[in-house]
Amino acid sequence: MLKDITLGQFFPGNTIVHRLDPRTKLLAVVFYIVALFCADSVLTYAMVAAVLATCIVASKVRLKALTKGLKPILIIVIFTAVMNLFFTKGESVCDVWLLRHITWEGVVAAVKMILRILMLIMGTFLMTYTTSPIALTDGLESLLGFLKKIKAPVHELSMMMSIALRFIPTLIEETDKIMSAQKARGADFESGNIFKRAKALVPILVPLFISAFRRADELATAMECRCYHGGEGRTALHVLRYKTADWLVLSGFAVLAVGVIVLGRFGL
């Protein structure tokens, strides 16, 4: 299960999606999320799905890599679907045992929620897969640059988010190694009730926290040795500049968001 968590990974490439400005991809994801949460019909969901499919094909990221990242959240998706099935008021599907508690409105709501969650995660994962952590930091800092006028630590916040994304795969790998080592010593993480399983995780969490703090201390020392002192006065190695492709992509996603909202207003 741990190996299925792919958040924070970056797959290098030279596709049009990889070459886009990181600010473009961040804003495109915002427009995509707005369109996704405003979608409420077959037409609007089809529009959002078509845009996502086009981006996946253009990025040349394997569909298997995207679907692999969905495995850890299947429990959340199933739980959300069940809650919508049984707790949405409306006309019963059938007057037979449990089916009398399931409504057609609940079925529609469950399907919409499942599609929304899956497409949301696939869309955001696609951004991290095609954008390096450094580029994400630069893009986020540039977009939030206006907050510097109110003395907000924009650079530091962007750096923290980038480091957090970067170290997710590292911590997952470390957790997998610790679990393998504990299993070799006879530890059992799968049998027993939920309380016994939670108690069995203590031998994993303690060394994991120690390792995380050690890595954080080593990273802080390395940054100090390189004279890092925050974002003030720093220059960028790669200056971000919008290109024609960036404006076209941003315009396309903006049109998608506006189109979905307008279609929703007319009930389409």
C-alpha positions as CSV (number, residue, x, y, z in Angstrom):
1,M,0.0,0.0,0.0
2,L,2.8,2.4,0.8
3,K,4.4,1.9,-2.6
4,D,1.1,3.0,-4.2
5,I,1.5,6.5,-2.7
6,T,2.9,8.6,-5.6
7,L,2.3,12.1,-4.3
8,G,5.4,14.3,-4.6
9,Q,7.0,12.3,-7.3
10,F,8.3,14.0,-10.5
11,F,8.6,12.3,-13.9
12,P,11.0,14.2,-16.1
13,G,10.0,14.7,-19.7
14,N,10.0,17.1,-22.6
15,T,6.3,17.3,-23.5
16,I,4.3,20.5,-23.9
17,V,2.9,19.9,-20.4
18,H,6.4,19.7,-18.9
19,R,7.5,22.8,-20.7
20,L,4.6,25.0,-19.4
21,D,5.4,27.7,-16.9
22,P,4.7,26.4,-13.3
23,R,2.5,29.4,-12.7
24,T,0.4,28.3,-15.7
25,K,-0.1,24.8,-14.3
26,L,-1.0,26.1,-10.8
27,L,-3.6,28.5,-12.2
28,A,-4.9,25.8,-14.6
29,V,-5.4,23.5,-11.7
30,V,-7.4,26.2,-9.9
31,F,-9.6,26.7,-12.9
32,Y,-9.9,22.9,-13.3
33,I,-11.0,22.5,-9.6
34,V,-13.6,25.3,-10.0
35,A,-15.0,23.7,-13.1
36,L,-15.0,20.3,-11.5
37,F,-16.9,21.4,-8.4
38,C,-19.4,23.4,-10.5
39,A,-20.1,20.5,-12.8
40,D,-23.5,19.0,-12.2
41,S,-24.6,17.3,-15.4
42,V,-23.4,14.7,-17.8
43,L,-22.4,17.4,-20.3
44,T,-20.3,19.3,-17.8
45,Y,-18.7,16.2,-16.4
46,A,-17.8,15.1,-19.9
47,M,-16.2,18.4,-20.6
48,V,-14.0,18.2,-17.5
49,A,-13.1,14.6,-18.2
50,A,-12.2,15.4,-21.8
51,V,-9.9,18.2,-20.7
52,L,-8.2,15.8,-18.2
53,A,-7.8,13.1,-20.8
54,T,-6.3,15.6,-23.2
55,C,-3.8,16.7,-20.6
56,I,-2.8,13.1,-19.7
57,V,-2.2,12.3,-23.4
58,A,-0.2,15.4,-24.0
59,S,1.9,14.8,-20.8
60,K,2.7,11.2,-21.8
61,V,2.4,10.2,-18.2
62,R,1.3,6.6,-18.0
63,L,-2.3,6.1,-16.9
64,K,-1.1,3.3,-14.6
65,A,1.0,5.9,-12.6
66,L,-2.1,8.0,-12.1
67,T,-4.4,5.2,-11.1
68,K,-1.7,3.7,-8.8
69,G,-1.9,6.9,-6.7
70,L,-5.7,6.3,-6.3
71,K,-5.4,3.0,-4.4
72,P,-4.6,4.6,-1.0
73,I,-7.8,6.7,-1.1
74,L,-10.2,3.9,-2.3
75,I,-11.5,3.5,1.3
76,I,-12.4,7.2,1.4
77,V,-14.1,7.0,-2.0
78,I,-16.1,3.9,-1.0
79,F,-17.1,5.4,2.4
80,T,-18.2,8.7,0.7
81,A,-20.2,6.8,-1.9
82,V,-22.0,4.7,0.8
83,M,-22.8,7.8,2.8
84,N,-24.4,9.4,-0.2
85,L,-26.3,6.2,-1.1
86,F,-28.0,5.8,2.3
87,F,-28.3,9.4,3.5
88,T,-29.6,11.2,0.5
89,K,-33.4,11.8,0.6
90,G,-35.5,10.9,-2.3
91,E,-37.4,8.1,-4.1
92,S,-36.4,4.6,-3.0
93,V,-34.7,2.3,-5.6
94,C,-36.7,-0.7,-4.5
95,D,-38.9,-1.7,-1.5
96,V,-36.6,-4.7,-0.6
97,W,-34.6,-4.8,2.6
98,L,-31.6,-2.4,2.4
99,L,-32.6,-1.2,-1.1
100,R,-35.5,0.7,0.4
101,H,-32.9,3.0,2.1
102,I,-31.1,3.7,-1.2
103,T,-32.6,6.5,-3.3
104,W,-32.1,7.3,-6.9
105,E,-30.9,10.7,-5.9
106,G,-28.4,9.0,-3.6
107,V,-27.1,6.9,-6.5
108,V,-26.7,10.0,-8.7
109,A,-25.0,11.9,-5.8
110,A,-22.6,8.9,-5.2
111,V,-21.6,8.7,-8.8
112,K,-21.0,12.4,-9.0
113,M,-18.9,12.4,-5.8
114,I,-16.8,9.4,-7.0
115,L,-16.1,11.0,-10.3
116,R,-15.3,14.3,-8.7
117,I,-12.8,12.9,-6.2
118,L,-11.1,10.7,-8.8
119,M,-10.7,13.4,-11.4
120,L,-9.6,15.9,-8.7
121,I,-6.8,13.7,-7.5
122,M,-5.7,12.7,-11.0
123,G,-5.6,16.3,-12.1
124,T,-3.5,17.5,-9.1
125,F,-1.2,14.4,-9.3
126,L,-0.7,15.2,-13.0
127,M,0.6,18.7,-12.0
128,T,3.1,17.3,-9.5
129,Y,4.2,14.5,-11.9
130,T,5.1,17.1,-14.6
131,T,6.5,19.9,-12.4
132,S,9.7,19.7,-10.4
133,P,9.5,20.8,-6.7
134,I,11.9,23.7,-7.4
135,A,9.7,24.9,-10.3
136,L,6.6,24.6,-8.1
137,T,8.3,26.7,-5.4
138,D,9.3,29.4,-7.9
139,G,5.8,29.4,-9.4
140,L,4.0,29.6,-6.1
141,E,6.3,32.3,-4.8
142,S,5.7,34.3,-8.0
143,L,1.9,34.0,-7.8
144,L,1.8,34.9,-4.1
145,G,4.3,37.8,-4.6
146,F,1.7,40.4,-3.9
147,L,1.5,39.2,-0.3
148,K,5.0,40.4,0.3
149,K,3.6,43.9,0.5
150,I,2.0,43.0,3.8
151,K,5.2,41.4,5.0
152,A,4.0,37.8,4.5
153,P,6.8,35.2,4.4
154,V,5.9,34.1,0.9
155,H,9.3,32.6,0.0
156,E,9.6,30.7,3.3
157,L,6.0,29.3,2.9
158,S,6.7,28.2,-0.7
159,M,10.0,26.6,0.4
160,M,8.2,24.7,3.2
161,M,5.6,23.4,0.8
162,S,8.2,22.3,-1.7
163,I,10.3,20.5,0.9
164,A,7.2,18.8,2.2
165,L,6.3,17.5,-1.3
166,R,9.9,16.5,-2.0
167,F,10.2,14.4,1.2
168,I,6.9,12.5,0.9
169,P,8.4,9.8,-1.3
170,T,11.5,9.7,0.9
171,L,9.5,9.2,4.1
172,I,7.3,6.6,2.4
173,E,10.4,4.7,1.4
174,E,11.8,5.0,4.9
175,T,8.5,3.7,6.4
176,D,8.6,0.7,4.1
177,K,12.2,-0.2,5.1
178,I,11.3,0.1,8.8
179,M,8.2,-2.1,8.4
180,S,10.3,-4.7,6.5
181,A,12.9,-4.7,9.3
182,Q,10.2,-5.1,12.0
183,K,8.5,-7.9,10.1
184,A,11.9,-9.7,9.9
185,R,12.1,-9.5,13.7
186,G,8.6,-11.1,14.0
187,A,6.4,-8.0,14.2
188,D,2.8,-8.6,13.0
189,F,0.9,-5.5,11.6
190,E,-2.1,-7.3,10.0
191,S,-3.7,-9.6,12.7
192,G,-5.9,-8.6,15.6
193,N,-8.5,-5.9,16.1
194,I,-8.0,-2.2,15.3
195,F,-6.5,-1.4,18.7
196,K,-3.9,-4.1,18.4
197,R,-3.0,-3.0,14.9
198,A,-2.6,0.6,16.2
199,K,-0.4,-0.6,19.1
200,A,1.7,-2.5,16.6
201,L,2.5,0.7,14.7
202,V,4.4,2.2,17.7
203,P,7.7,0.4,16.7
204,I,7.3,2.0,13.3
205,L,6.3,5.5,14.3
206,V,9.2,6.0,16.8
207,P,12.1,5.3,14.5
208,L,10.2,7.1,11.6
209,F,9.9,10.3,13.7
210,I,13.6,10.0,14.8
211,S,14.6,9.6,11.1
212,A,12.4,12.5,10.0
213,F,13.9,14.9,12.7
214,R,17.4,13.7,11.8
215,R,16.8,14.5,8.1
216,A,15.3,17.8,8.9
217,D,18.4,18.7,11.0
218,E,20.7,17.6,8.3
219,L,18.8,19.7,5.7
220,A,18.9,22.7,7.9
221,T,22.6,22.4,8.4
222,A,23.2,22.0,4.7
223,M,21.1,25.1,4.0
224,E,23.1,27.1,6.6
225,C,26.4,25.9,5.1
226,R,25.2,27.3,1.8
227,C,24.4,30.6,3.4
228,Y,20.7,30.4,3.0
229,H,19.0,33.2,4.8
230,G,15.5,33.4,3.3
231,G,14.1,35.0,0.2
232,E,15.2,38.6,0.7
233,G,17.7,39.6,-2.0
234,R,17.7,36.2,-3.7
235,T,17.6,35.9,-7.5
236,A,16.4,33.1,-9.7
237,L,18.5,30.9,-11.9
238,H,15.6,30.4,-14.3
239,V,13.5,33.5,-14.7
240,L,9.9,32.6,-15.3
241,R,8.3,34.1,-18.4
242,Y,4.9,33.4,-20.0
243,K,5.0,32.1,-23.5
244,T,2.3,31.8,-26.2
245,A,1.5,28.2,-25.1
246,D,1.0,29.4,-21.5
247,W,-1.5,32.0,-22.5
248,L,-3.4,29.6,-24.7
249,V,-3.6,26.9,-21.9
250,L,-4.7,29.5,-19.3
251,S,-7.3,30.8,-21.7
252,G,-8.6,27.3,-22.4
253,F,-9.0,26.4,-18.7
254,A,-10.6,29.8,-18.0
255,V,-13.1,29.1,-20.7
256,L,-13.7,25.7,-19.3
257,A,-14.5,27.1,-15.8
258,V,-16.7,29.8,-17.2
259,G,-18.5,27.4,-19.6
260,V,-19.3,24.9,-16.8
261,I,-20.6,27.7,-14.6
262,V,-22.8,29.1,-17.4
263,L,-24.1,25.7,-18.4
264,G,-25.0,25.0,-14.8
265,R,-26.9,28.3,-14.6
266,F,-29.0,27.1,-17.5
267,G,-29.5,23.7,-16.1
268,L,-27.5,21.9,-18.8
